[in-house]
Amino acid sequence: MCQDRTVLSELPIIEAPVCRPRADVLTAEQAAGLAGVLKALGDPVRLRLVALITDAGRVCVCELTPHFDLSGPTISHHLKVLREAGLVDGERTGTWIHYWIRPELEPIVRTVLAVEPPQLPAGN
């Protein structure tokens, strides 16, 4: 046994900051909205479409289609998904629709597009 025993009650209590998550970091509604945006961006074709639209600012669907080895209806489907997710908006001019990134989501889109993809180990 130790000769010099300090009674625990005599030790000073040090208040350490407790790292608890704040309840207001992301509400359920915000999480649902952001999840929809990220889900729409989770498809490689849609991600490329968003990159092309972001780069152009406002672009006709006829200028997007040549960048893909996909049919026009398939491109239109992907644009519809992006529109339903609230990422892009569009306006018909004659027979064509011009698309643009919704201004309030442009910072999120630019942040996502700036991320370097992770280097995956060979075989994955």
WOVEN-V119711 format. One record per residue. N is the residue number from 1. OMEGA is omega as a letter, one per 30 degrees, with the letter a starting at -180 (* if undefined). D_LAST is the distance of its C-alpha to the last C-alpha in Angstrom with 2 decimals. Layout:
n = {N | N}
omega = {OMEGA | OMEGA}
d_last = {D_LAST | D_LAST}
This chain:
n = {1 | 2 | 3 | 4 | 5 | 6 | 7 | 8 | 9 | 10 | 11 | 12 | 13 | 14 | 15 | 16 | 17 | 18 | 19 | 20 | 21 | 22 | 23 | 24 | 25 | 26 | 27 | 28 | 29 | 30 | 31 | 32 | 33 | 34 | 35 | 36 | 37 | 38 | 39 | 40 | 41 | 42 | 43 | 44 | 45 | 46 | 47 | 48 | 49 | 50 | 51 | 52 | 53 | 54 | 55 | 56 | 57 | 58 | 59 | 60 | 61 | 62 | 63 | 64 | 65 | 66 | 67 | 68 | 69 | 70 | 71 | 72 | 73 | 74 | 75 | 76 | 77 | 78 | 79 | 80 | 81 | 82 | 83 | 84 | 85 | 86 | 87 | 88 | 89 | 90 | 91 | 92 | 93 | 94 | 95 | 96 | 97 | 98 | 99 | 100 | 101 | 102 | 103 | 104 | 105 | 106 | 107 | 108 | 109 | 110 | 111 | 112 | 113 | 114 | 115 | 116 | 117 | 118 | 119 | 120 | 121 | 122 | 123 | 124}
omega = {l | l | a | a | l | l | a | a | l | a | l | l | l | l | l | l | l | a | l | l | l | a | a | a | l | a | l | l | l | a | l | l | l | l | l | l | a | l | l | l | a | l | a | l | a | l | l | l | l | l | l | l | l | a | a | a | l | a | l | l | l | l | l | a | a | a | a | l | a | l | l | l | l | l | l | l | a | l | l | l | l | l | l | l | l | a | a | l | a | l | l | l | a | a | a | l | l | a | l | l | l | a | a | l | a | l | l | a | a | l | l | a | a | a | l | l | l | l | a | l | l | l | l | *}
d_last = {57.77 | 57.60 | 60.92 | 59.80 | 58.29 | 57.43 | 57.66 | 54.49 | 56.53 | 57.85 | 54.47 | 53.68 | 51.06 | 48.43 | 46.87 | 43.19 | 41.38 | 39.46 | 36.08 | 36.17 | 34.22 | 36.57 | 37.11 | 37.31 | 33.93 | 32.57 | 34.70 | 33.55 | 34.60 | 32.74 | 29.56 | 29.92 | 30.54 | 27.69 | 25.27 | 26.49 | 25.92 | 22.36 | 21.64 | 23.10 | 21.00 | 17.78 | 17.79 | 16.67 | 20.00 | 22.06 | 20.53 | 21.45 | 24.80 | 25.51 | 24.71 | 27.08 | 29.72 | 29.57 | 30.04 | 32.92 | 34.61 | 36.09 | 34.89 | 35.95 | 33.58 | 34.81 | 33.26 | 29.82 | 29.49 | 29.37 | 26.13 | 24.25 | 24.12 | 25.28 | 28.74 | 31.11 | 31.18 | 27.39 | 27.63 | 30.64 | 28.80 | 26.11 | 29.00 | 30.79 | 27.94 | 27.95 | 31.71 | 31.80 | 29.51 | 32.10 | 29.96 | 31.93 | 35.47 | 37.14 | 40.56 | 41.89 | 44.01 | 45.53 | 42.98 | 39.96 | 38.20 | 37.39 | 34.65 | 34.22 | 32.30 | 34.57 | 36.07 | 35.60 | 31.80 | 31.43 | 30.86 | 27.94 | 26.44 | 27.00 | 25.43 | 22.21 | 22.15 | 22.78 | 19.69 | 17.28 | 13.66 | 11.77 | 10.02 | 6.44 | 6.13 | 5.65 | 3.81 | 0.00}
